[in-house]
Amino acid sequence: MLFCGINPGLMTAATGHHFARPGNRFWPVLHLSGFTPRLMKPAEQGELLSFGLGITNVVARATARADELSAEE
């Protein structure tokens, strides 16, 4: 399963970890939906491959909001 975001947020860019903003629901939902055997932290994203999971973005440039991207991006 590949989870694809629009682009990284500022916290992701600062930490190098997807969905790293405190309070982001991605990691809890990933676990509660049965994709992972435990609640993982953003810093553990490398372990997703062992579960057959991956994360990527359509655009690499980090922004505070997706509407800051240009149509070309």
C-alpha positions, -999 to 999 in steps of 0.1 A, spaced: 0 0 0 14 34 -9 1 65 9 5 95 -13 2 131 1 0 163 -19 32 178 -5 51 178 27 41 202 55 65 225 72 70 201 102 77 172 78 103 194 61 119 204 95 120 169 109 124 148 77 95 126 89 61 124 72 30 136 92 52 148 120 31 176 133 19 169 168 -18 160 167 -17 147 131 -41 118 129 -22 98 102 -2 76 126 -30 68 150 -54 60 121 -28 39 104 -26 17 135 -64 17 144 -72 6 108 -50 -24 112 -21 -15 89 5 -16 117 6 -38 148 12 -8 171 11 30 171 42 42 154 59 76 157 69 97 126 106 89 133 98 52 128 86 57 92 114 36 78 97 5 95 67 9 73 84 -10 45 85 -42 67 46 -40 67 44 -35 29 36 2 33 52 33 19 47 71 19 54 96 -9 42 130 -21 31 143 -54 52 175 -50 84 176 -30 83 213 -20 71 219 16 44 245 22 21 255 51 -9 247 29 -14 228 -3 -31 258 -19 3 275 -19 15 252 -47 14 264 -83 -6 247 -110 26 236 -126 37 218 -94 
